[in-house]
Amino acid sequence: MKFFVDTADVDAIRELHALGMVDGVTTNPSLVAKEGVEYRARVLEICSVVDGPISAECISTELEPLLAEARRVAAWHPNVVVKVTMGELGLQAIRRLAAEGVKINCTLVFSANQ
């Protein structure tokens, strides 16, 4: 089993990592905003603590801007996994980005329509 923590709180990540409880991290711009820091800088800081998959969510709401954002985010660090919102737009993005070799996942699925 692998443990992923869903936070942008680096102190909490360090504490759990020291206990051997963090295999990866998933975060998003709203969690980082609560920490009062810049998104890219926090994702890179998390990458310096955890040597595992670090999911960083994209927020663009149109396909081409989402693809561009995802490529930019993926280039931040080899451990970054791009996260997109599940839905028609997200599925289109996942298909194209995966074909390019971008590591990608999607947000939780909350309904059958998603």
C-alpha positions as a printed NumPy array, in Angstrom:
array([[  0.   ,   0.   ,   0.   ],
       [  1.175,   3.523,  -0.723],
       [  0.344,   6.608,   1.311],
       [ -0.297,   9.939,  -0.369],
       [ -0.894,  13.057,   1.668],
       [ -3.246,  15.727,   0.279],
       [ -1.796,  18.993,   1.535],
       [  0.567,  21.872,   0.813],
       [  1.723,  22.113,   4.437],
       [  5.443,  21.299,   4.181],
       [  5.832,  20.926,   7.953],
       [  3.111,  18.254,   7.997],
       [  4.69 ,  16.569,   4.98 ],
       [  8.106,  16.536,   6.683],
       [  6.625,  15.12 ,   9.886],
       [  4.76 ,  12.325,   8.087],
       [  7.745,  11.633,   5.834],
       [  9.985,  11.206,   8.889],
       [  7.545,   8.54 ,  10.118],
       [  7.745,   6.75 ,   6.779],
       [  4.13 ,   7.612,   6.046],
       [  4.481,   9.508,   2.755],
       [  5.035,   7.855,  -0.599],
       [  3.71 ,  10.843,  -2.519],
       [  1.837,  14.111,  -2.24 ],
       [ -1.141,  15.55 ,  -4.029],
       [ -1.833,  19.246,  -3.898],
       [ -3.578,  22.021,  -5.759],
       [ -3.505,  25.808,  -6.086],
       [ -6.179,  26.358,  -3.406],
       [ -4.244,  24.331,  -0.803],
       [ -1.065,  26.25 ,  -1.654],
       [ -2.9  ,  29.596,  -1.483],
       [ -3.924,  28.771,   2.102],
       [ -0.192,  28.508,   2.884],
       [  0.392,  32.019,   1.486],
       [  3.172,  30.987,  -0.905],
       [  3.705,  30.842,  -4.662],
       [  2.446,  27.628,  -6.262],
       [  5.544,  26.561,  -8.23 ],
       [  7.869,  27.329,  -5.327],
       [  5.782,  25.198,  -2.94 ],
       [  5.565,  22.277,  -5.35 ],
       [  9.345,  22.349,  -5.761],
       [  9.795,  22.546,  -1.987],
       [  7.59 ,  19.466,  -1.604],
       [  9.689,  17.711,  -4.277],
       [ 12.776,  18.409,  -2.181],
       [ 11.205,  16.591,   0.791],
       [  9.515,  13.615,  -0.853],
       [ 11.186,  11.533,  -3.537],
       [  7.981,  10.221,  -5.021],
       [  5.055,  11.331,  -7.151],
       [  3.984,  14.908,  -6.44 ],
       [  0.638,  15.71 ,  -8.043],
       [  0.22 ,  19.365,  -8.979],
       [ -3.209,  20.349, -10.275],
       [ -3.837,  22.553, -13.289],
       [ -6.738,  25.005, -13.272],
       [ -7.252,  26.146, -16.868],
       [-10.819,  25.658, -18.103],
       [-10.235,  25.456, -21.864],
       [ -8.354,  22.694, -23.666],
       [ -5.425,  24.489, -25.293],
       [ -4.613,  26.633, -22.222],
       [ -4.928,  23.498, -20.046],
       [ -2.515,  21.586, -22.257],
       [ -0.022,  24.463, -22.152],
       [ -0.356,  24.768, -18.363],
       [  0.052,  21.009, -17.922],
       [  3.22 ,  20.932, -20.011],
       [  4.63 ,  23.853, -18.013],
       [  3.822,  22.2  , -14.668],
       [  5.225,  18.837, -15.801],
       [  8.541,  20.521, -16.604],
       [  8.991,  21.801, -13.023],
       [ 10.516,  18.574, -11.698],
       [ 10.827,  14.909, -12.774],
       [  8.584,  13.813,  -9.867],
       [  5.682,  16.112, -10.774],
       [  2.532,  14.353, -11.922],
       [  0.053,  16.699, -13.574],
       [ -3.447,  16.518, -12.127],
       [ -6.501,  17.664, -14.095],
       [-10.167,  17.856, -13.216],
       [-12.219,  14.832, -14.219],
       [-14.76 ,  15.637, -16.901],
       [-14.95 ,  15.937, -20.666],
       [-12.193,  18.571, -20.785],
       [ -9.985,  16.583, -18.425],
       [-10.406,  13.378, -20.429],
       [ -9.412,  15.167, -23.628],
       [ -6.362,  16.595, -21.888],
       [ -5.425,  13.258, -20.314],
       [ -5.512,  11.516, -23.671],
       [ -3.321,  14.074, -25.393],
       [ -0.861,  14.567, -22.544],
       [ -0.462,  10.846, -21.9  ],
       [  0.329,  10.364, -25.598],
       [  3.114,  12.926, -25.147],
       [  4.518,  11.011, -22.181],
       [  3.368,  13.495, -19.533],
       [  2.748,  11.796, -16.168],
       [ -0.873,  12.558, -15.38 ],
       [ -3.785,  11.751, -13.111],
       [ -7.203,  13.232, -12.432],
       [ -9.147,  14.553,  -9.502],
       [-11.654,  12.478,  -7.573],
       [-14.753,  11.352,  -9.398],
       [-17.779,  12.558,  -7.47 ],
       [-20.639,  11.542,  -9.793],
       [-21.563,   9.066, -12.532],
       [-21.681,  11.985, -15.003],
       [-17.991,  12.655, -14.426]])
